[in-house]
């Protein structure tokens, strides 16, 4: 004999959650883990890698790239880690007062003189 279903007027639907707001991703500082950083970067419109770094494209002289890659390969460093380290070292030097030599008078943006 088949069972009959009775309609008791109770709908068995899962309770719907309100849509999450972008600011909810920033409210809890304990959630700022890797996945939290990735969520936050998506909200900010930036893609990140697993360690939370943001991609930035720059133009370098091919000989500079070859030298950096040769150094990183010979010392066993990861290339992206080595590039990041070089940039951070440059920022430390800038903080210590080392400034690049500027060609001509800077108006809005100055072209930095790079000796090769």
C-alpha positions in Angstrom: 0.0 0.0 0.0 1.4 3.4 -1.0 1.9 6.1 1.6 -0.1 9.2 1.3 1.6 12.6 1.9 -0.3 15.0 4.0 0.0 18.7 3.5 0.1 20.2 7.0 0.8 23.7 5.6 4.4 23.7 6.8 7.0 24.3 4.0 10.2 22.5 4.6 12.5 25.1 2.9 16.0 25.9 4.0 16.1 29.3 5.6 17.6 31.8 3.2 20.5 33.9 4.3 20.7 37.5 3.3 23.4 38.2 0.7 26.8 39.0 2.2 28.0 42.5 1.9 31.5 43.4 0.9 32.2 45.0 4.2 31.5 41.8 6.0 34.7 40.4 4.6 36.7 43.1 6.6 34.8 43.1 9.9 36.5 40.2 11.7 40.3 40.6 11.8 40.6 37.0 12.8 39.4 36.0 9.4 42.3 37.7 7.7 44.0 34.4 6.9 45.1 33.5 3.4 41.5 32.9 2.3 40.5 36.0 4.1 43.2 38.0 2.2 42.1 36.4 -1.0 38.4 37.4 -0.3 39.5 40.9 0.6 41.6 41.2 -2.6 38.6 40.1 -4.7 36.5 42.7 -3.1 39.2 45.3 -3.8 39.4 44.0 -7.4 42.9 42.4 -7.2 44.0 38.9 -7.8 46.5 37.4 -5.4 48.7 34.3 -5.2 48.6 31.9 -2.3 50.7 34.1 -0.1 48.5 37.2 -0.6 50.8 39.0 -3.1 49.3 41.1 -5.8 50.6 40.9 -9.4 52.3 44.1 -10.7 53.7 44.2 -14.2 56.9 46.3 -14.8 59.3 46.7 -17.7 62.9 45.8 -17.1 65.9 45.7 -19.4 66.5 42.2 -20.7 70.0 42.1 -19.3 68.7 42.9 -15.9 66.1 40.1 -16.1 68.8 37.7 -17.2 71.1 38.7 -14.4 68.3 38.4 -11.8 67.2 35.0 -13.1 70.8 33.7 -13.2 71.4 34.8 -9.6 68.1 33.3 -8.4 68.9 30.0 -10.2 72.5 29.7 -9.0 71.5 30.5 -5.3 68.4 28.3 -5.4 66.0 31.2 -4.7 62.5 31.3 -6.1 62.3 33.9 -8.8 59.3 35.8 -7.6 60.6 35.7 -4.0 63.9 37.1 -5.2 62.2 39.8 -7.2 60.2 40.8 -4.2 63.3 40.8 -2.0 65.1 43.1 -4.4 62.2 45.5 -4.4 62.0 45.5 -0.6 65.7 46.1 -0.4 65.3 49.1 -2.8 62.5 50.5 -0.6 64.8 50.1 2.5 67.5 52.1 0.7 65.0 54.7 -0.3 63.9 55.0 3.4 67.6 55.5 4.4 67.8 58.5 2.1 69.2 56.9 -1.1 67.6 58.7 -4.1 67.8 58.0 -7.8 69.5 60.6 -10.0 66.9 62.4 -12.0 67.3 63.5 -15.6 66.4 67.2 -16.0 64.0 69.1 -13.9 61.0 67.0 -12.6 57.7 68.5 -13.7 55.1 65.9 -12.8 56.9 62.6 -13.2 60.7 62.4 -13.6 62.5 59.9 -15.6 65.1 58.1 -13.5 68.6 57.8 -14.8 69.6 54.1 -14.9 73.2 53.3 -15.4 73.8 50.1 -17.4 
